[in-house]
Amino acid sequence: MNFVDARPFWSSALLERDDIVSWRRRYLENIRHYRQQGRPIYYLDETWVDTREMIDQAAVDAFLNGLATGQEEPSWKSKRLIVLHIGSSDGFVAGGLLCSELERNSAGNYHEMNGDTFYEWFVRILPLLKENAIIVMDNASYHSIKKERFPGKSWKKKDITNWLGSKGEIVGRSIVKAQLLERVDLLKPRYDDDAYYVIDELAKANDKLVLRLPPYHYKLNPIDLAWSPVKHYIRMHNTTFKVEDVRRLLVKGVKRVTAEMWADFVERVIKQEDMFRNIDFVADEKPNQT
């Protein structure tokens, strides 16, 4: 996901954790297998665009110091757009762009994408993809909503009781809501592992398959490379710092990312995959440090 530029990658010890290494190996084996089968592979991800995006920090500093630069000074109350798209070696999928303005919470922080919005978008784009497609995505929480919904504090006592009853739990009238939720917590491990992701099941119903990237491996997603020229175009041409103008620049920037560029991004990612395959085997030969 392209929200933070300074994300841990090569130097992070997280990549050497046994569970992450195992996940990475499974992913690398699966993605190579699907390529050998000739199945179309699509990559999706989100990023954000700030309405104060500019080409260089010097211009921003000039604005803050009241110096003339030929551009209108951007408002301190900037807006942020969440952008979602999907693409393959054939380019961005026509009709796949989603762009919406993010709201701030009471603390002044931006909300992120939510599960309902992502689900609606996913339903819309599935018919736009080739048959038997593989859809690569990361493990953001809104990508990973499970089919089994567990009761929480916001649930009514009657609904919690009904849920427990559906699991064979006998609930007496003298039990209060807090006790019901304790029982839910005890049952969660039994059902959570078997719960299916809603998005994965939807893809299967449409003859497609979701493949999840290992955590902290954003560089194995070529769309991360595709966002760079899009954002550069916005920075180059953003002079009004208005939401609608930035939206138009976003659409133009996406159109400028050609199928040839996407094919190159995918080839670069394949080289990263090969590098990881080699690194993992080299790491196996190193003696344990005690």
Steps between C-alpha positions, in 0.01 A plus 500: 500500500640834402405711803850542645818534300741404778365150551727219626623268228847358441656600832209398719539199726130442448578348162710231666230382739424132442129559442570777249760290317254210475225730373740648244604154378138396454425822313802464271414140420136585429563806284755311288258209463219730381731672251606164360132417456459821299233636732444879485639668812363829633639714780296741708592752765406831655692823534414855598546838341512827693359809330820686593715261296773707332809430296758610757537597863659832406168622364325390818757685712450809286128487562550467874737798500270719292723509194354530151536190281232553237260256664208562729585418861352166604259503793615356830174304498612265228285211384610144454373258238508124536573333167439136414577328171594168343726412211700232322766477231225627268483827695254650746156341465264739322221596739691380806593835653342599831572841650324645803572770752612384843329636808680603816409367843463706817875483558570648156631174356377360170277195486617226265313284254221293657386147427163598349654741249765248399240224464277714275800588283610135485155389385511764227843412363469120494313497165774722354768235556589208275366155581700277735691803626727519804450814711800599712441724803654571838351423841340832588219453752233603249629235257473236770150515645390150590172338412438405861401813695570490870283688752644813657401768749284674239281188463171475686482243777230307310720475189800379704281237663375385160856476368607291798193282451596439138829357632323265740551716810216495753456846654301560819299814565713597797808562283583863428643636174857513629483129581359424156794677338738299716349184352539644152870561564539138610334374182683728255814286461282201412332676206741775398751272327226340291333827403536595135589843370198662338708634210661162431163325487361766267796455265456121498132539414616694192763244392789706632749456783643738760871468577624692803843658519716419801509782757757778445555402135346796320783489243356176365199700379569680167215746558728657760724599207203616294393753765831687472448652150136575586600701807783666311254622236275645770790680667616641168161648410333578833455878514158549663519242784125444463345156538325489163808622314717240672244233407529599134879490521476155659291367211742648247798361690351150503438515123865588443614170655508278192479125458869502407584670830290247691671210322836644608379539861390134504837387361678695772286331765577158352870580546429590864325165542802317356728693733295391799511137387878514491533692826284251689716205393821688586356580844435128559873430463604754764582355844274603787638781715507402867 
